[in-house]
Amino acid sequence: MGTVLLSELATEIVIPVCAVIGIVFSLIQWFLVSRVKMTHERPATSPSNSKKNGFNDSLIEEEEGINDHSVVAKCAEIQNAISEGATSFLFTEYQYVGVFMIAFAILIFLFLGSVEGFSMKSRPCTYDQKNLCKPALATAVFSTVSFLLGAITSVLSGFLGMKIATYANARTTLEARKGVGKAFIVAFRSGAVMGFLLAANGLLVLYIAINLFKLYYGDDWEGLFEAITGYGLGGSSMALFGRVGGGIYTKAADVGADLVGKVERNIPEDDPRNPAVIADNVGDNVGDIAGMGSDLFGSYAESSCAALVVASISSFGINHEFTAMLYPLLISSVGILVCLITTLFATDFFEIKAVKEIEPALKKQLIISTILMTVGIAIVTWIAVPSSFTIYNFGVQKVVKNWQLFLCVAVGLWAGLIIGFVTEYYTSNAYSPVQDVADSCRTGAATNVIFGLALGYKSVIIPIFAIAVSIFVSFSFAAMYGIAVAALGMLSTIATGLAIDAYGPISDNAGGIAEMAGMSHRIRERTDALDAAGNTTAAIGKGFAIGSAALVSLALFGAFVSRAAISTVDVLTPKVFIGLLVGAMLPYWFSAMTMKSVGSAALKMVEEVRRQFNTIPGLMEGLAKPDYANCVKISTDASIKEMIPPGALVMLTPLIVGTFFGVETLSGVLAGSLVSGVQIAISASNTGGAWDNAKKYIEAGASEHARSLGPKGSDPHKAAVIGDTIGDPLKDTSGPSLNILIKLMAVESLVFAPFFATHGGLLFKIF
């Protein structure tokens, strides 16, 4: 089959070294952010320093020079309130999730242990009956351990991301006094801290787990990598609760704050008189940051696990070629180095001097990382993979060349970029789709909603073709392994993707803090410009997450079908077809649950905000302080209570279907949920993003067209606010959670496949 240039020893060194480099780089970025002080210091600026300096406005405006100390103190106080709110919510959420984690770990052990009746005897291997493999009980124990490892890493990823974001938000506001460029660098560096920590931690924990498991499994790689799939399951199950819980929290507060504040009371966004304003800013951190972090970590863990499972029963695993076996981890290692270089382009090599340069700078990050990564993949494939090898393809070994494998990864990587740019076209207010939606607000909210929905449906077309082409190319070249590494290709630049993604909520918070601290109009304009760019990049991040989820779940589906010993999935058999129908319905059921949860939580929030405006004397005049804590409590209680039913739906469906109806029906359910889930997720995210940016387009009034629709408080603006409010749960709760639904059901089915194959289909056995 040919030798590889990279020795086993070199592989053992390269992977952890790249992970450590990622962690060190994120700590350096964090140190640079921490140099922006939150205590008052006298600015050492001479009059000559306050000239234009490349920015459109002077450096520090006079009205702030007088009042500087109180502004800094106010920012620090608001930052503290947001940080405390986010931390207490996540701790409450993790207590509930922790109970679930332990219960589910016990379930994994019992289900998988019972496959061979908890026997300690070695058994014939699933794919190679001549050899003996470790007992099923060992798979049960190690799958449970890897599940817990994945779950803890996922929770940690989300929590650290939230901590960094709440640390950086006020610092971004303070830097905005010096100009938009300085503020951009602080926000972007903070995003990079999260991106690199997550990518490096995910890689390092997986690498250590593989090496520790290897001490027991020895040459039984089939059993080893089957047990490792628990890592992906742990990551995604925590992400589901983080995404749904955080999404309900953030949108209940956002909808409540907008409807009463902007529409009824005509006060600006993030006005300190609005009782829901702190809850709204806390929500950005627990939903968009902690939820997104856990979600992308889950995708990364699952695509790695899917590739490793398929490779372990191919020539890499059969011949014990360790370097080639760890090809997925090597791609991720190179990805960290590529993203590191890419980040420097945004923070060190080029300086942003004007508002209009922000969005192009973020787009360049995607393009540079994709081009560099293509070269990185070519090098890794050349040195780590034999020139010819075989890949397991539903019972037969398919011969694959290393250049074909390179194309599989590259097609996933470039499909990700295409999805990103299409998403940007449909959600950025620089292009005609969003401007058309804004224009439709002239005739009221109804036409705005119609235009927004149509935009969302239309935005599905090109991403689906991109996913379809990458599936066809990668499967033709390297079967299911090709699809798994294509997903990995899409996620290989995860550090940059997350940095861009986390930048959005940090800028959003910075704008909120500027408004609440009573900073001048000019500062708010700068933070708004950062936030509008962040909105589009958040939509791009969601596009990546959904696209990679589609490929990941297909790869996991392939691994499940192989593991459950299904030779073909025949749509014409009733068992499979009923599964398809039910699977296609699940994303609708799940979306209904999450949307209703946001609606009922928002209802309570609206009532509470109205109550405070009506009963607290002097609140509208700014003489009295609102009760922020009560609104934070409403959001927390609602999201904790409401995240359990949708979570249970996703986690229990594969167990119930597999146990009672068997693996064939379950394969139908997985295929159905994948096909419909991807479409709904893309359209929901893009519709919501477009409505949000249509509102911002009117508010900013940057063009003649936008000014004709404004100003804030005009009828078209009110119609845009209503559209934005409807879009909130679509883009930040239902849409992003759906990609976890399709991945999680697939990885759960794969982990429980030995049990379903042995004991599943109870109902069909009875009749």
Beta strands, then each sheet from edge to edge (+ up, - down):
strand 1: 123-124
strand 2: 132-133
strand 3: 388-393
strand 4: 396-401
sheet 1: 1+ 2-
sheet 2: 3+ 4-
end
